Amino acid sequence: MDLAETKRQIFFLARLGGVILVLLTGCVRPVAETPTTPTASSNVNVNNSQPSLTITPSIPITPTIPVATNDTITVSAADLAAIERYISTQSGQALQPETLEVWWRQPAINPEEIFAVSFRNPSGLNCIGVAMGTRDAAGNLNVFTGGASCATELGATALVSSWLLVAQIQPITVIATVGQLFNAGGTVSGATVIFPDGSAVPIQSTNIINDRFLHIRTGTLDIALEVVFYGQDGAEIRRQRVTP
């Protein structure tokens, strides 16, 4: 084979290889990329805190039974006689005739009634007391417990006493405290009842009747220790220990 023939064959093979390469390139398809799920970025806020709770504080059993305002009170002659009879025969205190005054009636003790009273003894000394009773089917008052206390000298300016009473319908205990400032001319605007456990219960002006008050407390067996009286300007005007 001569040189010219050899060149022609090499040129033919080169062209054939180029054609084959072009054909192969046209058949190749790019591989599609698989889409990836984007990851959560670091600035996404995730609330991992616990849900907020509304905490309701437990309601303590109130140690004081609310006392309704008694600007005026009407007591029948039969009720007055029943209260006077109990005080004179059961409380150990005699009454000077026609001096008994019932100035408070509390009908909220299941359904016993508590009366706060003031009177004078045969010696003319100021006295205070309470009487607790129930009513029969006819409405007659039956006083079954109470107490009374008198000043020990003429001219006493204040008197405070506290008694442990036991109700009949339901056997609950009641601490009834009566305080009175004598010859104060209506200047008492409030008071505080202090108990041996250190608790101090305020008496609002709406519960002061002619310089005296009745305070009723349950949930304790301890009678009051002393009472502080306050004047119209809120200043303390008298601190009085409880008379047994």
Disulfide bonds with the S-S distance in Angstrom:
Cys127-Cys150 1.97
